Amino acid sequence: MTDALKAALAQRDDLNRYGTAKRMLFALQLSLDLEDVHSVATTALTDGPDDKSCDLVYIDRDSHSMILAQGYEAGNTNQAQAPLKKATSLHQAVNWLFGSRSESDVPQRLRSSWRELNEALADGVIKTIEIWFVHNLPENHQIAEELQAVANATYRIIAARYNADDLSVTGAEIGQETLSDRYEGSRTPILVGDEFTIPVTGAFTETGENWSALCASIPAIWLRAQFSTHKERLFSANIRGYLGSTRSQSNINNGIQATAREQPGRFWAYNNGITALVHSFEPPEGDTVKITGIAIVNGAQTTGALGSTEPESMDEIRLLARFIKCDDAATVQDIIRFNNRQNPTQASDFRSNDRVQSRLVKDFEKLGVVGYNGGRRGGAEDVIRRPGENQLAASVAAQALAAFHGRPDVAYHEKGQIWEQDEIYSTVFPERISARHILFVYSLLRSLEQSKTALGSRSGGPQTQRDQELAKWFGMRGSTFLAVAAIGASIESVLDIPVPDRYDLEFNKNLTIPKAIDAWRPVTTALLSLAPDQLSSPLSSTGGLRNRAAVESAIGTYRAVVSATSQVNKPIYSDFAEKVKA
């Protein structure tokens, strides 16, 4: 493990609360370019007694992806490799999550994950499944082979029950080497710095704002040789890398391989080629070009497919290559973002120049709250260096707002729709919205998430009946967003005043995020005691939070109970009300 990665992990003391899952969450945030990993951790972490080797189950309908992860943290990093049995145990995880036919067959800890995953597979929204073994030791070919076997078994199980025509399943060992490369790749997109002389048949150059490019027709055999030598490092700017070929015959990678084997003379015409970042290139000279450094940002699947097959006519195959030189960091990130098909432009990017978001960015700067970017993301390095307590992620703020204002289903299941659909966006971010109101709602969500994390940290010792019931409720996916919605609907009983417009709610003093969370904590502690009895049915029903009738019924009952018990909690509510302006 590089010293840089060690330093980066040590710096992330905000992840220490997750214990041995720290490295796994760091890898998840880095690999998926997550702006805020804490909200993801609240839902995705399943590690605990009877977790059946499922430490993390991440499901994202917006990106059509799912990640199942098992973690291992060795106390002695001088070991030659991680235990093979830990990788093998992922077969158990797969059998429970994908093979169980009924929710009642699944351990309690995994039921919510099982339900959400199987609904997503039945709906056909999951296109990519990754199975990770994350550890802090050197990587080993035996473990890689075992993970490939796990991926193959997973695909067979899913194919027997669902339509798997467009499904890809891969296994990945994320040990010292891979995580170091992914981290280094986030800092310096080009990891392969060698000089290359490439035979070409025709080449030309092009220039634009902050960039220049060399375009050439190159032999596939050269690209195959680079994949054989450099493997995943070749995709350092595209950290999702090559997806592999554990997929149905309609898989794009299998299709690339079939074209290479069966129609090599048409490969150039059928394939989009590759786009790569380079440190430099020399103008074309005769039948060769020279480049220094390479990181493929588009064409990872082409490269991996060619590198994984041995067509008899490889010498006949050529493809188009664009080698781009750019020294401007912001432009580099945009080149990666817009070219990388596995990391497409996110929905929030389309609102980053919206006048409401532009105003909110300035308002948060005046409040002294940092990190609110109005929906526009920075690079991966920017993401993973955000451990500060006074950081506010726009993507999570949008989810909190949607839930607080009555759409927990959108907040949890369709977060991308907040930014994509004008009707939803204008409801979540109306013209009158203020940075102070966002802080008010965001800190409510954070308070609930911290309560869940604190409860989980006590799971190893004796728990009261209340804690056991609350832990079971928190274990149901979407619980925190349902709680935000229920508390938002009950806010008049808490404040003991009419609230004609909930968008007017804010703290009457300029609070930092930690102080705002502290202001909410006594209230959320009191209100969470009602959650297991009043807010369980929608989470355990078919459709979860998407069953709006069940959600509205449960919230209505919850609001009535909060009103009926308001006098009991009056001292807590009154103290909170003094800090709020409506």
VMD Tcl script that draws the C-alpha trace (Angstrom):
set ca {
  {0.00 0.00 0.00}
  {1.44 3.39 -0.98}
  {2.31 5.98 1.63}
  {-0.13 8.35 -0.11}
  {-3.02 5.92 0.37}
  {-2.07 5.31 4.00}
  {-2.03 9.05 4.61}
  {-5.38 9.50 2.85}
  {-7.02 6.78 4.94}
  {-5.51 8.15 8.15}
  {-6.86 11.58 7.27}
  {-10.39 10.21 6.94}
  {-11.08 10.12 10.66}
  {-14.73 10.82 9.81}
  {-14.91 7.17 8.70}
  {-13.50 5.79 11.96}
  {-17.02 5.43 13.36}
  {-17.58 2.55 10.93}
  {-14.77 0.43 12.37}
  {-13.45 -2.25 10.03}
  {-15.79 -1.01 7.29}
  {-13.73 2.18 6.93}
  {-11.61 0.91 4.04}
  {-14.63 -0.55 2.25}
  {-16.50 2.77 2.41}
  {-13.42 4.66 1.25}
  {-13.18 2.31 -1.73}
  {-16.89 2.76 -2.48}
  {-16.72 6.54 -2.38}
  {-13.59 6.64 -4.50}
  {-14.87 4.15 -7.08}
  {-18.34 5.64 -7.49}
  {-17.39 9.31 -7.08}
  {-19.85 9.64 -4.19}
  {-20.19 13.17 -2.88}
  {-21.31 12.05 0.57}
  {-20.53 8.52 1.69}
  {-22.17 8.82 5.12}
  {-25.73 8.78 3.84}
  {-24.83 5.77 1.72}
  {-23.26 4.03 4.72}
  {-26.41 4.51 6.76}
  {-28.35 2.37 4.32}
  {-25.77 0.13 2.65}
  {-23.83 -1.28 5.62}
  {-25.22 -4.62 6.77}
  {-22.19 -5.88 8.72}
  {-23.08 -7.53 12.02}
  {-24.22 -10.78 13.60}
  {-25.81 -13.16 11.10}
  {-24.95 -10.97 8.09}
  {-24.11 -14.11 6.05}
  {-20.89 -12.52 4.72}
  {-22.77 -9.48 3.39}
  {-20.93 -6.51 4.87}
  {-22.33 -4.00 2.40}
  {-25.21 -4.05 -0.08}
  {-25.33 -0.93 -2.25}
  {-28.28 -0.58 -4.64}
  {-28.71 2.44 -6.90}
  {-31.62 2.47 -9.33}
  {-30.41 5.72 -10.88}
  {-27.11 4.20 -12.04}
  {-28.70 0.75 -12.57}
  {-26.01 -0.80 -10.38}
  {-25.55 -2.95 -7.31}
  {-22.45 -3.75 -5.25}
  {-22.16 -6.58 -2.73}
  {-19.02 -6.34 -0.61}
  {-17.17 -8.35 2.00}
  {-14.39 -6.67 3.97}
  {-11.35 -7.93 5.85}
  {-8.87 -5.87 7.83}
  {-5.73 -7.76 8.83}
  {-3.95 -6.66 11.97}
  {-0.66 -7.89 10.50}
  {-0.17 -6.47 7.01}
  {2.91 -8.65 6.47}
  {0.66 -11.57 5.57}
  {1.15 -12.81 2.02}
  {-2.55 -12.65 1.14}
  {-6.04 -12.32 2.59}
  {-7.74 -15.55 3.74}
  {-9.15 -17.41 0.76}
  {-12.07 -18.55 2.90}
  {-13.24 -14.91 3.20}
  {-13.54 -14.71 -0.58}
  {-15.18 -18.13 -0.67}
  {-17.73 -16.98 1.91}
  {-19.16 -14.63 -0.72}
  {-20.81 -17.72 -2.21}
  {-22.89 -17.79 0.96}
  {-23.75 -14.10 0.59}
  {-24.83 -14.65 -3.01}
  {-26.97 -17.66 -2.14}
  {-28.81 -15.76 0.59}
  {-29.34 -12.53 -1.32}
  {-30.00 -13.88 -4.81}
  {-30.98 -17.47 -4.22}
  {-33.56 -17.13 -1.43}
  {-37.08 -17.36 -2.83}
  {-38.89 -15.84 0.12}
  {-38.15 -12.96 2.46}
  {-38.98 -15.19 5.41}
  {-36.05 -17.45 4.43}
  {-33.58 -14.58 4.86}
  {-31.99 -13.56 8.20}
  {-33.61 -10.49 9.72}
  {-30.55 -8.32 9.12}
  {-30.71 -8.93 5.36}
  {-34.45 -8.88 4.74}
  {-34.71 -5.24 3.76}
  {-31.75 -5.57 1.38}
  {-33.18 -8.78 -0.08}
  {-36.56 -7.14 -0.67}
  {-35.14 -4.04 -2.35}
  {-32.69 -6.02 -4.48}
  {-35.26 -8.53 -5.71}
  {-37.76 -5.77 -6.52}
  {-35.06 -3.94 -8.50}
  {-34.13 -7.12 -10.40}
  {-37.79 -7.88 -11.09}
  {-38.24 -4.33 -12.41}
  {-35.23 -4.83 -14.68}
  {-33.43 -1.70 -13.42}
  {-30.20 -3.41 -12.35}
  {-27.74 -3.74 -15.24}
  {-24.43 -4.06 -13.41}
  {-23.62 -6.16 -10.33}
  {-20.17 -6.03 -8.75}
  {-19.01 -8.38 -6.01}
  {-16.10 -6.99 -4.02}
  {-13.64 -8.44 -1.53}
  {-11.95 -5.44 0.09}
  {-8.89 -5.94 2.28}
  {-5.55 -4.40 3.26}
  {-3.19 -7.12 2.00}
  {-1.46 -8.00 -1.30}
  {-3.73 -9.40 -3.99}
  {-3.58 -13.01 -5.11}
  {-4.62 -14.91 -8.25}
  {-6.41 -17.59 -6.19}
  {-8.73 -14.99 -4.71}
  {-9.29 -13.42 -8.14}
  {-10.27 -16.84 -9.52}
  {-12.61 -17.45 -6.59}
  {-14.32 -14.10 -7.10}
  {-14.79 -14.92 -10.77}
  {-16.45 -18.17 -9.71}
  {-18.71 -16.20 -7.37}
  {-19.63 -13.85 -10.24}
  {-20.40 -16.79 -12.52}
  {-22.60 -18.41 -9.86}
  {-24.41 -15.11 -9.26}
  {-25.18 -14.72 -12.94}
  {-26.57 -18.26 -13.16}
  {-28.85 -17.72 -10.15}
  {-30.20 -14.44 -11.49}
  {-30.61 -15.74 -15.04}
  {-32.76 -18.59 -13.74}
  {-35.23 -16.13 -12.15}
  {-35.07 -12.86 -14.05}
  {-34.40 -11.43 -17.48}
  {-30.60 -11.19 -17.53}
  {-30.08 -10.21 -21.18}
  {-28.52 -6.86 -20.31}
  {-26.98 -7.84 -16.98}
  {-23.25 -7.83 -16.23}
  {-21.83 -9.53 -13.10}
  {-18.19 -9.10 -12.10}
  {-15.98 -9.97 -9.15}
  {-13.20 -7.69 -7.91}
  {-10.46 -8.09 -5.34}
  {-9.76 -4.63 -3.95}
  {-6.59 -5.14 -1.99}
  {-3.50 -3.00 -1.55}
  {-2.65 -2.71 -5.24}
  {-6.10 -1.92 -6.64}
  {-7.09 0.59 -3.98}
  {-3.69 2.30 -4.25}
  {-4.09 2.53 -8.03}
  {-7.61 3.90 -7.71}
  {-6.46 6.49 -5.23}
  {-3.44 7.48 -7.31}
  {-5.68 7.58 -10.35}
  {-7.96 10.06 -8.59}
  {-5.00 12.35 -8.01}
  {-3.14 11.87 -11.30}
  {-5.35 10.38 -14.02}
  {-2.40 8.93 -15.98}
  {-0.64 6.11 -14.11}
  {1.08 4.49 -17.11}
  {3.84 6.97 -17.96}
  {5.83 4.99 -20.54}
  {6.84 6.27 -23.96}
  {5.21 4.44 -26.88}
  {5.90 4.28 -30.60}
  {2.74 3.10 -32.36}
  {2.49 1.93 -35.99}
  {-0.40 3.73 -37.70}
  {-2.13 3.98 -41.05}
  {-2.97 7.64 -41.21}
  {-3.00 10.25 -38.43}
  {-3.86 13.91 -37.89}
  {-3.95 16.44 -35.06}
  {-6.71 18.66 -33.70}
  {-6.77 21.45 -31.12}
  {-9.35 23.17 -28.95}
  {-9.71 25.24 -25.80}
  {-7.16 23.93 -23.26}
  {-6.52 20.71 -25.21}
  {-4.88 19.19 -28.27}
  {-5.33 15.73 -29.76}
  {-3.71 13.20 -32.04}
  {-6.13 10.96 -33.96}
  {-4.87 7.77 -35.60}
  {-5.87 4.34 -36.85}
  {-3.92 1.89 -34.69}
  {-3.47 -1.91 -34.70}
  {-5.49 -3.89 -32.18}
  {-2.48 -6.06 -31.48}
  {-0.68 -3.02 -30.00}
  {-3.62 -2.26 -27.73}
  {-3.84 -5.91 -26.71}
  {-0.16 -5.88 -25.76}
  {-0.65 -2.81 -23.52}
  {-3.56 -4.48 -21.74}
  {-1.44 -7.59 -21.20}
  {1.35 -5.48 -19.68}
  {-0.48 -2.81 -17.69}
  {-3.90 -4.37 -16.91}
  {-6.19 -2.11 -14.85}
  {-3.59 0.67 -14.61}
  {-4.40 1.39 -18.23}
  {-7.82 2.65 -17.07}
  {-6.61 4.86 -14.21}
  {-8.77 7.75 -15.39}
  {-11.75 5.41 -15.65}
  {-11.59 3.73 -12.25}
  {-14.51 1.42 -12.92}
  {-12.26 -0.18 -15.54}
  {-13.06 -3.20 -17.65}
  {-16.34 -4.88 -16.73}
  {-15.37 -8.36 -17.88}
  {-17.51 -10.77 -19.82}
  {-19.65 -12.59 -17.26}
  {-22.82 -11.69 -19.03}
  {-25.36 -12.87 -21.56}
  {-24.51 -13.16 -25.25}
  {-25.98 -9.71 -25.83}
  {-23.22 -8.28 -23.66}
  {-21.25 -5.56 -25.46}
  {-17.94 -7.18 -24.45}
  {-18.95 -10.57 -25.81}
  {-20.11 -8.76 -28.95}
  {-16.71 -7.06 -29.34}
  {-14.98 -10.42 -28.97}
  {-17.32 -12.06 -31.50}
  {-16.65 -9.32 -34.06}
  {-12.90 -9.67 -33.54}
  {-13.09 -13.44 -34.07}
  {-15.66 -13.64 -36.83}
  {-15.45 -10.33 -38.75}
  {-12.01 -8.81 -38.14}
  {-12.18 -6.88 -41.39}
  {-15.23 -4.97 -40.17}
  {-14.01 -4.28 -36.64}
  {-12.91 -0.70 -37.42}
  {-16.31 0.14 -38.89}
  {-18.33 -1.49 -36.09}
  {-16.33 -0.25 -33.09}
  {-16.13 3.27 -31.62}
  {-12.42 2.91 -30.83}
  {-10.72 4.43 -27.79}
  {-10.16 7.85 -26.28}
  {-7.15 8.27 -24.00}
  {-5.43 10.99 -22.03}
  {-1.68 11.32 -22.62}
  {1.11 13.44 -21.15}
  {2.33 14.39 -24.62}
  {2.47 13.36 -28.26}
  {4.63 14.14 -31.25}
  {3.23 15.12 -34.64}
  {2.73 12.17 -37.02}
  {5.93 11.11 -38.75}
  {5.71 8.52 -41.51}
  {3.90 5.38 -40.44}
  {4.40 5.83 -36.66}
  {3.29 8.18 -33.90}
  {4.86 8.72 -30.48}
  {2.99 9.33 -27.23}
  {4.07 9.55 -23.59}
  {1.72 8.21 -20.94}
  {-1.75 6.74 -21.50}
  {-5.01 6.48 -19.58}
  {-8.05 5.21 -21.47}
  {-11.19 7.16 -20.63}
  {-13.49 5.64 -23.23}
  {-12.93 2.22 -24.72}
  {-12.12 0.24 -21.61}
  {-14.55 -2.44 -22.74}
  {-12.97 -2.57 -26.20}
  {-9.48 -2.81 -24.71}
  {-10.41 -5.46 -22.17}
  {-12.36 -7.52 -24.69}
  {-9.47 -7.51 -27.17}
  {-7.07 -8.32 -24.37}
  {-9.17 -11.28 -23.26}
  {-9.57 -13.00 -26.61}
  {-7.20 -14.50 -29.17}
  {-8.72 -14.15 -32.64}
  {-6.75 -15.84 -35.38}
  {-6.79 -12.67 -37.47}
  {-5.68 -10.15 -34.81}
  {-3.18 -8.71 -37.29}
  {-6.09 -7.60 -39.49}
  {-7.88 -5.64 -36.78}
  {-7.49 -1.89 -36.52}
  {-9.41 0.73 -34.58}
  {-9.64 4.49 -34.21}
  {-7.77 6.14 -31.32}
  {-7.92 9.69 -29.98}
  {-4.95 10.69 -27.79}
  {-5.75 13.90 -25.90}
  {-3.24 16.13 -24.14}
  {-4.63 18.56 -21.57}
  {-2.88 20.35 -18.70}
  {-5.96 22.10 -17.29}
  {-7.27 20.11 -14.30}
  {-10.90 21.21 -14.67}
  {-10.94 20.37 -18.37}
  {-9.35 16.99 -17.67}
  {-12.16 16.16 -15.24}
  {-14.75 17.18 -17.83}
  {-13.05 15.07 -20.51}
  {-13.14 12.08 -18.18}
  {-16.73 12.73 -17.13}
  {-18.17 13.21 -20.59}
  {-16.20 10.39 -22.23}
  {-16.47 7.78 -19.50}
  {-19.58 5.76 -20.20}
  {-19.39 4.01 -16.82}
  {-19.40 7.34 -14.99}
  {-21.87 9.44 -16.99}
  {-22.90 12.98 -16.28}
  {-25.13 12.87 -13.24}
  {-28.59 14.38 -13.20}
  {-27.49 17.06 -10.74}
  {-24.88 18.36 -13.21}
  {-27.66 19.70 -15.44}
  {-28.86 22.03 -12.66}
  {-25.44 23.31 -11.61}
  {-25.94 26.61 -13.51}
  {-29.59 27.00 -12.48}
  {-30.21 30.44 -10.96}
  {-31.59 28.92 -7.74}
  {-28.49 26.75 -7.31}
  {-26.17 29.63 -8.17}
  {-27.83 31.76 -5.48}
  {-27.70 28.95 -2.92}
  {-23.97 28.43 -3.48}
  {-23.38 32.11 -2.64}
  {-25.77 32.01 0.34}
  {-23.98 29.01 1.84}
  {-20.66 30.79 1.43}
  {-22.08 33.69 3.46}
  {-23.27 31.25 6.13}
  {-19.79 29.76 6.36}
  {-21.04 26.31 5.36}
  {-18.65 24.77 2.84}
  {-18.99 22.04 0.24}
  {-22.39 23.03 -1.20}
  {-21.72 22.94 -4.93}
  {-25.18 23.44 -6.37}
  {-25.19 19.99 -7.89}
  {-21.95 20.25 -9.84}
  {-19.36 17.67 -8.83}
  {-15.60 18.06 -8.69}
  {-13.11 15.29 -9.32}
  {-12.71 12.16 -7.23}
  {-9.80 13.72 -5.32}
  {-12.10 16.58 -4.35}
  {-14.72 14.11 -3.12}
  {-12.48 11.99 -0.92}
  {-10.85 14.99 0.71}
  {-14.07 16.23 2.27}
  {-14.06 14.91 5.81}
  {-14.89 18.28 7.41}
  {-17.85 18.44 9.79}
  {-19.22 21.64 8.26}
  {-19.66 20.17 4.77}
  {-23.05 20.04 3.05}
  {-23.53 17.87 -0.03}
  {-26.10 19.20 -2.50}
  {-27.14 15.70 -3.59}
  {-28.00 14.63 -0.03}
  {-29.61 18.00 0.73}
  {-31.95 17.38 -2.22}
  {-32.94 14.01 -0.78}
  {-33.56 15.49 2.66}
  {-35.70 18.26 1.18}
  {-37.75 15.85 -0.93}
  {-38.48 13.71 2.14}
  {-39.24 16.62 4.47}
  {-41.70 18.05 1.97}
  {-43.62 14.83 1.49}
  {-41.77 12.67 -1.06}
  {-39.66 10.11 0.82}
  {-40.18 7.74 -2.12}
  {-38.39 10.13 -4.46}
  {-35.70 10.83 -1.85}
  {-34.80 7.18 -1.53}
  {-35.76 5.40 -4.75}
  {-35.51 8.14 -7.39}
  {-33.01 10.72 -6.19}
  {-31.91 11.42 -9.76}
  {-35.45 12.48 -10.67}
  {-35.16 15.44 -8.28}
  {-32.71 17.01 -10.70}
  {-34.07 15.63 -13.97}
  {-37.81 16.26 -13.77}
  {-38.80 19.94 -13.75}
  {-41.97 19.24 -11.80}
  {-40.11 17.53 -8.95}
  {-37.16 19.92 -9.03}
  {-39.37 23.00 -8.73}
  {-41.12 21.43 -5.74}
  {-37.92 20.50 -3.95}
  {-36.04 23.70 -4.89}
  {-38.70 26.41 -5.31}
  {-37.59 29.98 -5.97}
  {-38.25 30.94 -2.34}
  {-35.97 28.29 -0.84}
  {-33.18 29.55 1.39}
  {-29.82 28.14 2.42}
  {-30.95 28.38 6.05}
  {-33.95 26.15 5.35}
  {-31.75 23.59 3.62}
  {-29.46 23.59 6.65}
  {-32.50 23.06 8.91}
  {-33.69 20.00 6.95}
  {-30.23 18.60 6.16}
  {-29.25 18.63 9.84}
  {-32.45 16.73 10.68}
  {-31.43 13.92 8.32}
  {-27.91 13.96 9.73}
  {-29.23 13.71 13.29}
  {-31.24 10.61 12.37}
  {-28.28 9.04 10.56}
  {-26.03 9.64 13.54}
  {-28.60 8.05 15.84}
  {-28.58 4.96 13.65}
  {-24.77 4.81 13.60}
  {-24.56 5.26 17.37}
  {-27.12 2.51 17.88}
  {-25.15 0.19 15.62}
  {-21.96 0.83 17.59}
  {-23.71 -0.53 20.71}
  {-24.94 -3.69 18.97}
  {-22.15 -5.80 20.41}
  {-23.27 -5.30 24.01}
  {-26.51 -5.57 25.98}
  {-29.37 -3.57 24.49}
  {-32.67 -2.44 25.94}
  {-35.87 -3.64 24.33}
  {-36.33 -0.14 22.91}
  {-32.87 -0.19 21.34}
  {-33.49 -3.61 19.84}
  {-36.77 -2.48 18.30}
  {-35.25 0.75 17.01}
  {-32.24 -1.09 15.55}
  {-34.60 -3.47 13.73}
  {-36.55 -0.50 12.36}
  {-33.40 1.35 11.30}
  {-32.32 -1.83 9.51}
  {-35.17 -1.40 7.04}
  {-34.06 0.46 3.94}
  {-35.39 3.98 3.56}
  {-36.16 4.31 7.28}
  {-34.28 7.60 7.75}
  {-36.06 9.27 4.84}
  {-39.44 8.08 6.10}
  {-38.57 9.53 9.52}
  {-37.66 12.88 7.92}
  {-41.03 12.90 6.13}
  {-42.94 11.97 9.29}
  {-41.18 14.60 11.40}
  {-41.77 17.20 8.70}
  {-45.48 16.35 8.71}
  {-45.55 16.62 12.53}
  {-43.56 19.83 12.89}
  {-46.53 21.93 14.04}
  {-46.98 19.70 17.10}
  {-43.27 20.04 17.87}
  {-43.17 23.82 17.51}
  {-46.71 24.33 18.86}
  {-47.46 26.96 16.22}
  {-49.15 26.92 12.80}
  {-46.67 26.51 9.94}
  {-48.36 27.71 6.73}
  {-45.24 27.15 4.64}
  {-42.61 24.64 5.78}
  {-40.07 26.27 3.46}
  {-39.98 29.19 5.93}
  {-38.54 26.99 8.69}
  {-34.97 27.73 9.71}
  {-32.83 28.17 12.80}
  {-32.93 31.71 14.13}
  {-29.16 31.78 14.65}
  {-26.34 31.11 12.24}
  {-25.42 27.54 13.23}
  {-22.70 25.30 11.90}
  {-23.87 21.88 10.75}
  {-22.62 20.12 13.93}
  {-24.46 22.69 16.09}
  {-27.61 22.29 13.99}
  {-27.45 18.52 14.42}
  {-27.03 18.98 18.18}
  {-30.11 21.22 18.21}
  {-32.19 18.46 16.60}
  {-30.86 15.55 18.68}
  {-33.20 15.79 21.75}
  {-36.20 16.09 19.42}
  {-35.21 13.22 17.14}
  {-34.44 11.04 20.16}
  {-37.96 11.61 21.47}
  {-39.65 11.20 18.10}
  {-37.70 8.06 17.13}
  {-39.26 6.23 20.08}
  {-42.52 6.26 18.08}
  {-41.00 5.02 14.82}
  {-40.93 1.22 15.31}
  {-44.66 1.06 16.09}
  {-45.90 3.72 13.68}
  {-43.49 3.72 10.72}
  {-42.71 0.06 10.06}
  {-45.53 -1.08 7.81}
  {-44.60 0.92 4.67}
  {-40.99 -0.24 4.88}
  {-41.93 -3.90 5.08}
  {-44.63 -3.76 2.41}
  {-44.20 -4.55 -1.28}
  {-42.83 -1.48 -3.02}
  {-41.48 0.06 0.18}
  {-41.62 3.84 0.10}
  {-43.03 3.71 -3.44}
  {-46.30 2.46 -1.91}
  {-47.51 6.01 -1.36}
  {-50.86 5.02 0.11}
  {-49.15 2.99 2.84}
  {-46.65 5.80 3.46}
  {-49.31 8.49 3.76}
  {-51.41 6.32 6.07}
  {-48.46 5.61 8.37}
  {-47.39 9.26 8.46}
  {-50.95 10.32 9.26}
  {-51.07 7.95 12.23}
  {-47.61 9.02 13.34}
  {-48.60 12.71 13.20}
  {-51.66 11.99 15.36}
  {-49.57 10.15 17.97}
  {-47.00 12.99 18.06}
  {-49.84 15.45 18.64}
  {-51.39 13.29 21.37}
  {-48.07 12.94 23.22}
  {-46.83 16.50 22.70}
  {-47.48 17.51 26.31}
  {-45.28 14.69 27.57}
  {-42.38 16.01 25.50}
  {-43.21 19.70 25.90}
  {-39.94 20.64 27.68}
  {-37.91 19.14 24.82}
  {-40.10 20.63 22.11}
  {-40.23 24.08 23.72}
  {-36.46 24.28 24.00}
  {-36.15 23.37 20.33}
  {-38.90 25.82 19.28}
  {-36.92 28.70 20.81}
  {-34.15 27.97 18.29}
  {-36.45 27.95 15.26}
  {-37.96 30.73 13.15}
  {-41.02 29.91 11.07}
}
mol new
graphics top color blue
foreach p $ca { graphics top sphere $p radius 0.5 }
foreach p [lrange $ca 0 end-1] q [lrange $ca 1 end] { graphics top cylinder $p $q radius 0.2 }
display resetview
